[in-house]
């Protein structure tokens, strides 16, 4: 009961106490405003606006006022908390904040002035050589920002005006400080600067910034700036030249071992590698040095730059001659590594040995000192390479003349590159060396068959086509002596052999059944002789008085086609099947020609309908091919068992056009869309 009474009494007094507390709080806030007003009045004291007043006194005064304002701000924050707790309107302290900001700005102004005087006094009294121009510039920039800040807050303050004038005055000296503290200045520049400033004490350790200002160096700031600029530019040029020098102090050739017996060389030798990177760096260096030469500030290093320019151009010429010599030397080393070539070109081999000796001497030296710049600028090296290149050029010319004589002796060698021909000539004692290249200068001569190894001489006894067809030569060709001579004998024997095969196949055609005959002779002979007899029988039919002669012969041709078709279905080798396939193509076209002759009413062997056909005749112990007015002797080039294209009316027109051009000693080439068989048609006519 007593507790309840106590609570009841407390609640009844609560309202009264809150009203009393709020009343007292309001009074305290008013007294706070009065104290702030007093400080605001003090902040307008005349000494704060007097630029000539003692700085320390002003700062002490402002610091005291600022301390009081800090206490008042804390009290204001406490009063605000009370008002929020009692849920009464919170008072606003605009005067307090304005006064606080005003005091802070004035305090910043005077503190900045104080710091500025301290800094400038220190700079003026410090040895000039100890001044860091970057630090000075940074501080001046900082105080310039301070001036801008206080000027905007206190636009009418005389102290701000004085502060701004001080900073601006020193800013006019700053460029001179920066120019004279330029690390690129050399003794030659200081001599000129001392003449400009008019004092020899500029580089003395006791010389200060204050002394520089007293010498009125600012009056010659343009001249000083020009000297400093020249020093900076000259330093840049020197730095660029040092970079070039640094690159070539480290750049090295890659010296590699090349060749040996397994690669066709007489012995292994050194070559340089990685030249592309060296050349790229050299081109950049030449451009850099050329740019330096064109600068107006090159004076102090002009001689050094010109010497490097000369050396770099010498290096470029030497490397160019070096690479050319290396390329030709490597090429000829593989050629003269063959004993046969050495015997056939003794003078050229002797010349090559002189180049080889010089090359190996240079490369041994380069191996010992692979530095690219030192190696390529060795005195006399360019002359050595130029002499070697002239010698190598002579060797090349002699080699070309030598190969030309071989090609003139055996013109089919024109189908081979120099390297391929040299590969053959380098192995004259090895007849098999011609085997890999046969298809390049004979249409389908894949290999030559040599007599068994136990024979005393190496004789060519047979021809073998890519399809595997073997045709024995009528006479054996001895594969000895110059390769071009015995290959020429092989060519002539090839033609003689095919002509003899054809001569033997003609009587066999009349004696044996056609189905047997086609399997007993080479495919090329079968095709040619078959066309000879077809042409012969068509001529007889056209000359015959009987109108049924062509019809009867056509029926015979159709029957022959059926017989060949039956034969193809039998058990044949791939070679025989290929031969019969080509024969079937020719026979089908022959049948079509007979149909055309009958449809056009051709009744004489002198009619154009017959003369325009491609016709084969055996005359004077050789095969002759005719079409219209054109007439050609059969070439007897060995073709092997190659297939034939289907012959269409368009093919016949192409044949007649091309043979007509050849008859007139002209050339010809079918024209038309790609992929329509123009080239293959021309090749088939050649067969």
C-alpha positions as CSV (number, residue, x, y, z in Angstrom):
1,X,0.0,0.0,0.0
2,X,2.9,2.4,0.8
3,X,4.5,1.6,-2.6
4,X,1.3,2.4,-4.4
5,X,1.1,5.7,-2.6
6,X,4.7,6.5,-3.5
7,X,4.1,5.7,-7.2
8,X,0.9,7.8,-7.3
9,X,2.7,10.8,-5.7
10,X,5.6,10.5,-8.2
11,X,3.3,10.4,-11.2
12,X,1.4,13.5,-10.0
13,X,4.7,15.4,-9.6
14,X,6.2,14.2,-12.9
15,X,4.4,16.7,-15.1
16,X,5.3,19.6,-12.9
17,X,9.0,18.6,-12.9
18,X,9.1,18.1,-16.7
19,X,7.6,21.6,-17.2
20,X,10.2,23.1,-14.8
21,X,13.1,21.2,-16.6
22,X,12.0,22.3,-20.0
23,X,11.7,25.9,-18.8
24,X,15.3,25.7,-17.4
25,X,16.5,24.1,-20.7
26,X,15.1,26.9,-22.7
27,X,16.8,29.4,-20.6
28,X,20.1,27.6,-21.0
29,X,19.7,27.6,-24.8
30,X,19.1,31.3,-24.8
31,X,22.2,31.9,-22.7
32,X,24.2,29.7,-25.1
33,X,23.0,31.8,-28.0
34,X,24.2,34.9,-26.2
35,X,27.7,33.5,-25.6
36,X,27.9,32.5,-29.3
37,X,26.9,36.0,-30.2
38,X,29.7,37.4,-28.1
39,X,32.2,35.0,-29.8
40,X,30.9,36.1,-33.2
41,X,31.5,39.7,-32.2
42,X,35.1,38.8,-31.1
43,X,35.7,37.0,-34.4
44,X,35.3,40.3,-36.1
45,X,38.2,41.8,-34.2
46,X,40.3,44.2,-36.3
47,X,43.6,42.3,-35.7
48,X,42.1,39.2,-37.6
49,X,41.7,41.4,-40.7
50,X,45.0,43.1,-40.3
51,X,47.7,41.4,-42.6
52,X,50.5,43.2,-40.7
53,X,49.5,42.0,-37.2
54,X,51.6,39.4,-35.5
55,X,50.7,36.0,-36.8
56,X,51.2,34.1,-33.6
57,X,49.0,36.5,-31.6
58,X,46.2,36.2,-34.1
59,X,46.5,32.3,-34.2
60,X,46.4,32.2,-30.4
61,X,43.3,34.4,-30.3
62,X,41.6,32.3,-33.0
63,X,42.6,29.0,-31.3
64,X,41.1,30.3,-28.0
65,X,37.8,31.3,-29.8
66,X,37.8,27.9,-31.6
67,X,38.2,26.0,-28.3
68,X,35.2,27.9,-26.9
69,X,33.2,27.2,-30.0
70,X,34.0,23.5,-29.6
71,X,32.5,23.6,-26.1
72,X,29.4,25.4,-27.2
73,X,28.9,22.9,-30.0
74,X,29.1,20.1,-27.5
75,X,26.6,21.8,-25.2
76,X,24.3,22.4,-28.2
77,X,24.4,18.7,-29.0
78,X,23.6,17.8,-25.4
79,X,20.6,20.2,-25.4
80,X,19.3,18.7,-28.6
81,X,19.5,15.3,-27.0
82,X,17.4,16.5,-24.0
83,X,14.8,18.0,-26.3
84,X,14.5,14.8,-28.2
85,X,14.1,12.9,-25.0
86,X,11.3,15.2,-23.7
87,X,9.7,15.1,-27.2
88,X,9.7,18.9,-27.5
89,X,10.7,20.9,-30.7
90,X,14.4,20.8,-31.3
91,X,16.1,24.1,-31.5
92,X,18.3,25.1,-34.5
93,X,21.7,26.8,-34.0
94,X,22.3,28.6,-37.3
95,X,24.3,31.3,-35.7
96,X,26.5,28.7,-33.9
97,X,27.3,26.9,-37.2
98,X,27.9,30.1,-39.1
99,X,30.2,31.4,-36.4
100,X,32.0,28.0,-36.2
101,X,32.6,27.9,-40.0
102,X,33.7,31.6,-40.1
103,X,36.2,30.9,-37.3
104,X,37.5,27.7,-39.0
105,X,38.1,29.5,-42.3
106,X,39.9,32.5,-40.6
107,X,41.9,30.0,-38.6
108,X,42.8,28.1,-41.8
109,X,43.8,31.4,-43.5
110,X,46.1,32.5,-40.8
111,X,47.6,29.0,-40.3
112,X,48.2,28.8,-44.1
113,X,49.9,32.2,-44.0
114,X,52.0,31.0,-41.0
115,X,53.0,27.8,-42.8
116,X,53.8,29.7,-46.1
117,X,56.2,32.1,-44.3
118,X,57.9,29.2,-42.7
119,X,58.3,27.3,-45.9
120,X,59.5,30.2,-48.0
121,X,62.0,31.2,-45.3
122,X,63.3,27.7,-45.2
123,X,63.6,27.6,-49.1
124,X,65.3,31.0,-49.2
125,X,67.9,30.0,-46.7
126,X,68.5,26.4,-47.8
127,X,71.4,25.6,-50.2
128,X,70.1,25.8,-53.7
129,X,71.4,22.4,-54.6
130,X,69.5,20.8,-51.7
131,X,66.1,22.1,-53.0
132,X,63.8,19.5,-54.5
133,X,62.0,21.2,-57.3
134,X,59.2,18.7,-57.4
135,X,58.5,19.2,-53.7
136,X,58.5,23.0,-54.1
137,X,56.1,22.7,-57.0
138,X,53.8,20.4,-55.1
139,X,53.7,22.8,-52.1
140,X,53.1,25.8,-54.3
141,X,50.2,24.0,-55.9
142,X,48.8,23.1,-52.5
143,X,48.9,26.7,-51.3
144,X,47.4,27.9,-54.5
145,X,44.4,25.7,-53.8
146,X,44.3,27.2,-50.2
147,X,44.3,30.7,-51.7
148,X,41.4,29.8,-53.9
149,X,39.5,28.2,-51.0
150,X,39.8,31.1,-48.5
151,X,39.3,33.7,-51.2
152,X,35.9,32.2,-52.0
153,X,35.0,32.1,-48.3
154,X,36.5,35.5,-47.3
155,X,36.3,37.6,-50.5
156,X,36.9,41.0,-48.7
157,X,39.7,40.0,-46.4
158,X,42.9,42.0,-46.8
159,X,44.8,39.0,-45.3
160,X,43.6,36.9,-48.2
161,X,44.8,39.5,-50.7
162,X,48.2,39.6,-49.0
163,X,48.4,35.8,-48.9
164,X,47.5,35.6,-52.6
165,X,50.1,38.2,-53.5
166,X,52.8,36.2,-51.7
167,X,51.9,32.9,-53.4
168,X,51.6,34.6,-56.8
169,X,55.0,36.3,-56.3
170,X,56.7,33.0,-55.5
171,X,55.0,31.2,-58.4
172,X,56.8,33.6,-60.8
173,X,60.1,32.3,-59.3
174,X,59.0,28.6,-59.4
175,X,59.8,28.1,-63.2
176,X,63.3,29.3,-62.6
177,X,63.7,26.9,-59.7
178,X,62.4,24.0,-61.7
179,X,64.7,24.9,-64.7
180,X,67.8,25.3,-62.5
181,X,67.1,22.1,-60.6
182,X,66.8,20.1,-63.9
183,X,68.8,16.9,-63.4
184,X,69.7,16.9,-67.1
185,X,71.9,20.0,-66.7
186,X,75.5,19.3,-67.5
187,X,78.6,21.5,-66.8
188,X,78.4,23.0,-70.2
189,X,74.8,24.2,-69.4
190,X,75.8,25.6,-66.1
191,X,78.5,27.6,-67.7
192,X,75.9,29.3,-69.9
193,X,73.5,29.7,-67.0
194,X,76.1,31.5,-64.9
195,X,76.8,33.9,-67.8
196,X,73.0,34.5,-68.1
197,X,72.5,35.1,-64.4
198,X,75.7,37.1,-64.0
199,X,77.2,35.2,-61.1
200,X,79.8,32.4,-60.9
201,X,78.4,31.4,-57.5
202,X,75.3,29.7,-58.8
203,X,76.8,26.2,-58.3
204,X,78.4,27.1,-54.9
205,X,77.2,25.1,-52.0
206,X,76.5,28.3,-50.0
207,X,74.3,29.6,-52.8
208,X,70.7,29.9,-51.7
209,X,67.3,30.5,-53.4
210,X,67.2,33.9,-51.6
211,X,70.4,34.8,-53.3
212,X,69.0,33.7,-56.7
213,X,66.0,36.0,-56.2
214,X,68.2,38.9,-55.2
215,X,70.2,38.4,-58.4
216,X,66.9,39.1,-60.2
217,X,67.2,35.9,-62.2
218,X,63.5,36.2,-62.9
219,X,64.3,38.9,-65.4
220,X,66.2,36.3,-67.5
221,X,63.7,33.4,-67.0
222,X,63.2,33.0,-70.8
223,X,66.9,32.5,-71.4
224,X,67.2,30.1,-68.4
225,X,64.1,28.1,-69.6
226,X,65.7,27.8,-73.1
227,X,69.0,26.3,-71.6
228,X,67.0,23.9,-69.4
229,X,64.9,22.8,-72.4
230,X,68.0,22.2,-74.4
231,X,69.4,20.1,-71.5
232,X,66.3,18.0,-71.3
233,X,66.2,17.4,-75.1
234,X,69.8,16.6,-75.2
235,X,69.3,14.2,-72.3
236,X,66.5,12.5,-74.1
237,X,68.7,12.0,-77.2
238,X,71.5,10.6,-75.0
239,X,69.0,8.2,-73.4
240,X,67.8,7.1,-76.8
241,X,71.3,6.5,-78.0
242,X,72.1,4.6,-74.8
243,X,69.1,2.3,-75.4
244,X,70.4,1.5,-78.9
245,X,73.9,0.9,-77.5
246,X,72.4,-1.3,-74.8
247,X,70.5,-3.4,-77.3
248,X,73.5,-4.1,-79.4
249,X,75.7,-4.8,-76.4
250,X,73.5,-7.9,-75.8
251,X,72.2,-9.0,-79.2
252,X,73.9,-12.2,-80.4
253,X,73.7,-14.4,-83.4
254,X,72.5,-17.9,-83.0
255,X,75.4,-20.0,-84.3
256,X,74.1,-23.4,-85.4
257,X,75.8,-26.6,-86.7
258,X,74.5,-27.6,-90.1
259,X,75.1,-30.3,-92.6
260,X,77.1,-33.5,-92.5
261,X,77.3,-36.6,-94.5
262,X,73.7,-37.6,-93.7
263,X,72.5,-34.3,-95.3
264,X,74.6,-34.6,-98.4
265,X,77.3,-32.1,-97.3
266,X,81.1,-32.9,-97.3
267,X,81.2,-32.1,-93.5
268,X,79.2,-30.2,-90.9
269,X,79.7,-26.4,-90.7
270,X,78.4,-23.5,-88.7
271,X,75.6,-21.1,-89.9
272,X,73.9,-18.2,-88.3
273,X,70.2,-18.5,-87.2
274,X,67.6,-16.1,-85.9
275,X,68.6,-13.5,-88.4
276,X,65.1,-12.1,-88.8
277,X,65.0,-10.9,-85.2
278,X,68.4,-9.2,-85.6
279,X,67.4,-7.5,-88.9
280,X,64.1,-6.3,-87.3
281,X,66.0,-4.8,-84.3
282,X,68.6,-3.3,-86.7
283,X,65.9,-1.6,-88.8
284,X,64.4,-0.1,-85.6
285,X,67.9,1.1,-84.5
286,X,68.6,2.7,-87.9
287,X,65.3,4.6,-87.8
288,X,66.0,5.7,-84.2
289,X,69.5,7.0,-85.0
290,X,68.3,8.7,-88.2
291,X,65.7,10.5,-86.0
292,X,68.5,11.6,-83.6
293,X,70.5,12.9,-86.5
294,X,67.6,15.1,-87.6
295,X,67.2,16.7,-84.2
296,X,68.3,20.3,-83.6
297,X,69.6,19.3,-80.2
298,X,72.1,16.7,-81.4
299,X,75.1,19.1,-81.1
300,X,76.9,17.6,-78.0
301,X,76.6,14.0,-79.3
302,X,76.7,14.6,-83.0
303,X,80.0,12.8,-83.6
304,X,78.9,9.8,-81.6
305,X,75.5,9.6,-83.4
306,X,77.1,9.9,-86.8
307,X,79.5,7.1,-85.9
308,X,76.7,4.8,-84.8
309,X,74.7,5.7,-87.9
310,X,77.7,4.7,-90.1
311,X,78.3,1.5,-88.1
312,X,74.6,0.4,-88.2
313,X,74.4,0.9,-92.0
314,X,77.7,-1.1,-92.3
315,X,76.1,-3.8,-90.1
316,X,73.0,-3.8,-92.4
317,X,75.0,-4.2,-95.5
318,X,77.2,-6.9,-93.9
319,X,74.2,-8.9,-92.7
320,X,72.6,-8.7,-96.1
321,X,75.8,-9.9,-97.8
322,X,76.2,-12.5,-95.0
323,X,72.8,-14.0,-95.4
324,X,73.2,-14.1,-99.2
325,X,76.5,-15.8,-98.9
326,X,75.1,-18.3,-96.4
327,X,72.2,-19.2,-98.6
328,X,74.3,-19.8,-101.7
329,X,77.0,-21.6,-99.7
330,X,74.5,-24.0,-98.2
331,X,73.0,-24.6,-101.6
332,X,76.3,-25.3,-103.3
333,X,77.7,-27.3,-100.4
334,X,75.1,-29.9,-101.0
335,X,75.9,-29.9,-104.7
336,X,79.7,-30.1,-104.4
337,X,79.4,-32.6,-101.7
338,X,78.9,-35.2,-104.5
339,X,82.2,-36.5,-105.9
340,X,80.7,-36.8,-109.4
341,X,79.9,-33.0,-109.5
342,X,83.4,-32.3,-108.2
343,X,84.9,-34.2,-111.1
344,X,82.6,-32.7,-113.7
345,X,83.1,-29.1,-112.5
346,X,86.7,-29.0,-111.2
347,X,87.3,-25.2,-111.7
348,X,84.0,-24.3,-110.0
349,X,84.8,-26.8,-107.2
350,X,88.1,-25.1,-106.6
351,X,86.4,-21.7,-106.5
352,X,83.9,-23.0,-104.1
353,X,86.6,-24.4,-101.8
354,X,88.1,-20.9,-101.5
355,X,84.7,-19.5,-100.5
356,X,84.2,-22.4,-98.1
357,X,87.5,-21.7,-96.3
358,X,86.6,-18.0,-95.9
359,X,83.1,-18.9,-94.7
360,X,84.4,-21.4,-92.1
361,X,87.0,-18.9,-90.8
362,X,84.3,-16.2,-90.3
363,X,81.9,-18.6,-88.6
364,X,84.6,-19.9,-86.3
365,X,85.3,-16.3,-85.2
366,X,81.5,-15.7,-84.8
367,X,81.2,-18.8,-82.7
368,X,83.9,-17.5,-80.4
369,X,82.2,-14.0,-80.2
370,X,78.6,-14.2,-81.2
371,X,77.8,-10.5,-80.4
372,X,75.9,-9.4,-83.5
373,X,77.2,-5.8,-83.6
374,X,80.8,-6.7,-83.0
375,X,80.7,-9.6,-85.5
376,X,79.0,-7.6,-88.3
377,X,81.2,-4.5,-88.0
378,X,84.5,-6.4,-88.0
379,X,86.8,-4.5,-90.3
380,X,87.1,-6.1,-93.7
381,X,84.2,-8.5,-93.2
382,X,81.9,-6.8,-95.7
383,X,84.6,-6.9,-98.3
384,X,85.1,-10.6,-97.6
385,X,81.4,-11.4,-98.1
386,X,81.2,-9.3,-101.2
387,X,84.1,-11.1,-102.7
388,X,82.6,-14.5,-101.7
389,X,79.3,-13.5,-103.2
390,X,80.9,-12.5,-106.5
391,X,82.6,-15.9,-106.6
392,X,79.4,-17.7,-105.8
393,X,77.6,-15.8,-108.5
394,X,80.3,-17.0,-111.0
395,X,79.8,-20.6,-109.7
396,X,76.1,-20.3,-110.1
397,X,76.5,-19.0,-113.7
398,X,78.9,-21.8,-114.6
399,X,76.5,-24.3,-112.9
400,X,73.6,-22.9,-115.0
401,X,75.7,-23.2,-118.2
402,X,76.6,-26.7,-117.2
403,X,73.0,-27.7,-116.7
404,X,72.0,-26.0,-119.9
405,X,74.4,-28.2,-121.8
406,X,72.9,-31.3,-120.2
407,X,69.4,-30.0,-121.2
408,X,70.5,-29.4,-124.7
409,X,71.8,-32.9,-124.9
410,X,68.6,-34.3,-123.5
411,X,65.8,-31.7,-123.9
412,X,63.4,-33.6,-121.6
413,X,65.6,-32.4,-118.7
414,X,63.9,-29.0,-119.1
415,X,60.9,-30.6,-117.3
416,X,63.2,-30.9,-114.2
417,X,64.2,-28.2,-111.7
418,X,67.8,-27.5,-111.2
419,X,67.8,-29.4,-107.9
420,X,66.2,-32.4,-109.4
421,X,68.6,-32.4,-112.3
422,X,71.6,-32.0,-110.0
423,X,70.3,-34.9,-107.9
424,X,70.6,-37.1,-111.0
425,X,74.0,-35.7,-112.2
426,X,75.5,-36.1,-108.7
427,X,74.9,-39.8,-109.0
428,X,76.1,-40.7,-112.5
429,X,77.4,-44.0,-111.2
430,X,74.0,-44.9,-109.9
431,X,71.6,-45.4,-112.8
432,X,68.7,-45.9,-110.3
433,X,69.0,-42.2,-109.4
434,X,66.9,-41.4,-112.5
435,X,64.0,-43.6,-111.3
436,X,62.3,-41.0,-108.9
437,X,62.1,-38.4,-111.7
438,X,61.1,-40.6,-114.7
439,X,57.4,-39.5,-114.6
440,X,58.5,-35.9,-115.0
441,X,60.1,-36.3,-118.4
442,X,58.3,-39.4,-119.7
443,X,54.5,-39.5,-119.7
444,X,53.9,-42.8,-118.1
445,X,57.3,-44.4,-117.7
446,X,57.3,-45.2,-114.0
447,X,60.5,-47.3,-113.9
448,X,63.3,-48.8,-115.9
449,X,64.1,-52.4,-115.4
450,X,67.8,-53.1,-115.3
451,X,69.6,-56.3,-116.0
452,X,70.2,-58.7,-113.1
453,X,73.0,-57.5,-110.8
454,X,75.3,-60.4,-111.7
455,X,75.6,-58.9,-115.2
456,X,78.9,-57.3,-116.0
457,X,77.2,-54.2,-117.3
458,X,74.2,-52.2,-116.1
459,X,71.7,-52.5,-119.0
460,X,68.1,-51.2,-119.3
461,X,66.1,-54.1,-120.4
462,X,62.4,-53.1,-120.1
463,X,60.0,-50.2,-119.5
464,X,57.4,-50.4,-116.6
465,X,54.3,-48.1,-116.5
466,X,52.6,-46.8,-113.4
467,X,50.0,-49.4,-113.8
468,X,52.6,-52.2,-113.8
469,X,52.7,-53.0,-117.5
470,X,56.1,-54.3,-118.6
471,X,57.4,-53.8,-122.1
472,X,60.8,-55.3,-123.0
473,X,63.1,-53.1,-125.0
474,X,64.1,-54.4,-128.5
475,X,67.7,-53.8,-127.6
476,X,69.3,-53.4,-124.2
477,X,70.6,-49.9,-123.4
478,X,73.9,-49.6,-121.5
479,X,73.4,-47.2,-118.6
480,X,76.9,-45.9,-118.4
481,X,78.7,-42.7,-119.2
482,X,76.9,-39.3,-119.1
483,X,73.3,-39.8,-117.9
484,X,71.9,-37.5,-120.6
485,X,73.3,-39.7,-123.3
486,X,72.1,-43.1,-122.1
487,X,68.7,-41.5,-121.3
488,X,68.6,-40.3,-124.8
489,X,69.3,-43.8,-126.0
490,X,66.5,-45.0,-123.7
491,X,64.1,-42.5,-125.4
492,X,65.1,-43.6,-128.9
493,X,64.9,-47.3,-127.9
494,X,61.4,-46.7,-126.4
495,X,60.1,-45.4,-129.7
496,X,61.8,-48.1,-131.7
497,X,60.3,-50.8,-129.3
498,X,56.8,-49.4,-129.6
499,X,57.1,-49.2,-133.4
500,X,58.3,-52.8,-133.6
501,X,55.5,-53.9,-131.2
502,X,53.0,-52.2,-133.5
503,X,54.6,-53.8,-136.6
504,X,54.3,-57.2,-135.0
505,X,50.7,-56.6,-133.8
506,X,49.4,-55.8,-137.3
507,X,49.8,-59.3,-138.8
508,X,48.7,-60.8,-135.5
509,X,45.5,-58.9,-135.8
510,X,44.6,-60.6,-139.0
511,X,45.9,-64.0,-137.9
512,X,44.4,-64.3,-134.3
513,X,40.9,-63.9,-133.0
514,X,40.5,-60.3,-131.7
515,X,39.6,-61.4,-128.2
516,X,42.9,-63.3,-128.0
517,X,44.9,-60.6,-129.8
518,X,43.9,-57.8,-127.4
519,X,45.4,-59.7,-124.5
520,X,48.8,-60.5,-126.1
521,X,50.0,-57.0,-126.9
522,X,50.7,-53.8,-124.9
523,X,47.6,-51.7,-124.2
524,X,49.0,-48.7,-126.2
525,X,49.7,-50.9,-129.2
526,X,46.2,-52.6,-129.0
527,X,44.5,-49.2,-129.1
528,X,46.6,-47.8,-132.0
529,X,46.4,-51.0,-134.2
530,X,42.7,-51.5,-133.5
531,X,42.1,-48.0,-134.8
532,X,44.3,-48.6,-137.8
533,X,42.3,-51.6,-138.9
534,X,39.0,-49.9,-138.1
535,X,40.0,-47.0,-140.4
536,X,41.2,-49.5,-143.0
537,X,37.9,-51.4,-143.1
538,X,35.8,-48.2,-143.1
539,X,37.8,-47.0,-146.1
540,X,37.1,-50.3,-147.9
541,X,33.4,-50.0,-147.1
542,X,33.3,-46.5,-148.4
543,X,35.2,-47.5,-151.6
544,X,32.9,-50.5,-152.1
545,X,30.1,-50.4,-154.6
546,X,27.8,-52.1,-152.2
547,X,25.6,-49.8,-150.2
548,X,25.3,-52.4,-147.5
549,X,29.1,-52.4,-146.8
550,X,28.9,-49.8,-144.0
551,X,25.9,-51.6,-142.4
552,X,27.7,-54.9,-142.5
553,X,30.8,-53.4,-141.0
554,X,28.8,-51.7,-138.3
555,X,27.3,-55.0,-137.4
556,X,30.8,-56.4,-137.2
557,X,31.8,-53.6,-134.8
558,X,28.8,-54.2,-132.6
559,X,29.6,-57.9,-132.4
560,X,33.2,-57.0,-131.5
561,X,31.9,-54.8,-128.7
562,X,29.8,-57.7,-127.4
563,X,32.8,-60.0,-127.6
564,X,34.9,-57.5,-125.6
565,X,32.1,-57.1,-123.1
566,X,31.9,-60.9,-122.6
567,X,35.7,-61.0,-122.2
568,X,35.6,-58.3,-119.5
569,X,33.3,-60.4,-117.5
570,X,35.9,-63.2,-117.4
571,X,38.9,-63.8,-115.2
572,X,41.3,-60.9,-116.1
573,X,44.2,-59.1,-114.4
574,X,43.7,-55.5,-113.5
575,X,46.1,-54.6,-116.3
576,X,44.1,-56.5,-118.9
577,X,40.8,-55.0,-117.5
578,X,42.2,-51.5,-117.9
579,X,43.3,-52.2,-121.4
580,X,39.9,-53.5,-122.4
581,X,38.2,-50.6,-120.7
582,X,40.1,-48.1,-122.9
583,X,39.5,-50.2,-126.0
584,X,35.8,-50.3,-125.3
585,X,35.7,-46.5,-125.1
586,X,37.4,-46.3,-128.5
587,X,35.1,-49.0,-130.0
588,X,31.9,-47.3,-128.8
589,X,33.0,-44.1,-130.4
590,X,33.9,-45.9,-133.6
591,X,30.4,-47.4,-133.7
592,X,28.9,-43.9,-133.2
593,X,31.0,-42.6,-136.1
594,X,29.5,-45.3,-138.4
595,X,26.0,-44.3,-137.3
596,X,26.9,-40.7,-138.2
597,X,28.3,-41.6,-141.6
598,X,25.2,-43.6,-142.5
599,X,22.9,-40.8,-141.2
600,X,24.7,-38.2,-143.2
601,X,24.8,-40.4,-146.3
602,X,28.6,-40.4,-146.6
603,X,29.4,-42.7,-149.6
604,X,33.0,-41.9,-150.4
605,X,36.3,-41.9,-148.5
606,X,36.8,-38.3,-149.8
607,X,33.7,-36.9,-148.2
608,X,34.2,-34.4,-145.5
609,X,32.0,-36.4,-143.1
610,X,34.7,-39.1,-143.2
611,X,37.8,-36.8,-143.5
612,X,36.9,-34.9,-140.4
613,X,37.3,-38.0,-138.3
614,X,40.5,-38.8,-136.4
615,X,41.9,-41.6,-138.6
616,X,44.9,-44.0,-138.1
617,X,46.9,-45.4,-141.1
618,X,49.9,-47.7,-141.4
619,X,52.1,-46.3,-144.1
620,X,55.7,-46.8,-144.9
621,X,56.3,-49.0,-141.9
622,X,54.9,-46.4,-139.4
623,X,51.6,-45.1,-138.0
624,X,50.2,-41.9,-139.5
625,X,47.3,-40.0,-137.9
626,X,45.1,-37.8,-140.1
627,X,42.2,-35.5,-139.6
628,X,40.8,-33.2,-142.3
629,X,44.0,-31.8,-144.0
630,X,46.2,-32.4,-140.9
631,X,48.6,-35.3,-140.9
632,X,51.0,-36.4,-138.1
633,X,53.4,-39.2,-137.6
634,X,52.7,-41.3,-134.5
635,X,55.1,-40.2,-131.7
636,X,55.6,-43.7,-130.0
637,X,55.8,-42.1,-126.6
638,X,55.2,-44.9,-124.1
639,X,51.7,-44.4,-122.5
640,X,51.3,-47.6,-120.5
641,X,47.8,-48.7,-119.8
642,X,46.1,-45.4,-119.2
643,X,42.3,-44.9,-119.5
644,X,40.5,-42.9,-122.2
645,X,37.8,-40.3,-121.9
646,X,34.4,-40.8,-123.4
647,X,34.4,-39.1,-126.8
648,X,31.5,-36.9,-127.6
649,X,30.7,-34.7,-130.7
650,X,32.1,-31.7,-128.8
651,X,35.3,-33.7,-128.2
652,X,35.5,-34.4,-132.0
653,X,35.2,-30.7,-132.7
654,X,37.9,-29.8,-130.2
655,X,40.2,-32.5,-131.8
656,X,39.6,-31.1,-135.3
657,X,40.3,-27.5,-134.2
658,X,43.5,-28.5,-132.4
659,X,44.9,-30.7,-135.1
660,X,44.1,-28.0,-137.7
661,X,46.0,-25.4,-135.6
662,X,49.0,-27.8,-135.3
663,X,48.9,-28.4,-139.1
664,X,49.3,-24.7,-139.5
665,X,52.2,-24.6,-137.0
666,X,50.0,-22.8,-134.5
667,X,49.0,-23.5,-131.0
668,X,45.5,-24.1,-129.6
669,X,43.7,-24.2,-126.2
670,X,40.0,-25.0,-125.6
671,X,38.1,-22.2,-123.9
672,X,35.1,-22.6,-121.6
673,X,33.9,-22.8,-118.0
674,X,36.1,-24.4,-115.4
675,X,35.8,-28.1,-114.7
676,X,34.3,-29.1,-118.1
677,X,37.3,-31.2,-119.2
678,X,39.3,-28.8,-121.5
679,X,42.7,-29.9,-120.2
680,X,41.8,-33.6,-120.1
681,X,40.5,-33.4,-123.7
682,X,43.7,-31.9,-124.9
683,X,45.8,-34.6,-123.1
684,X,43.6,-37.3,-124.5
685,X,44.2,-36.0,-128.0
686,X,47.9,-36.2,-127.3
687,X,47.5,-39.9,-126.6
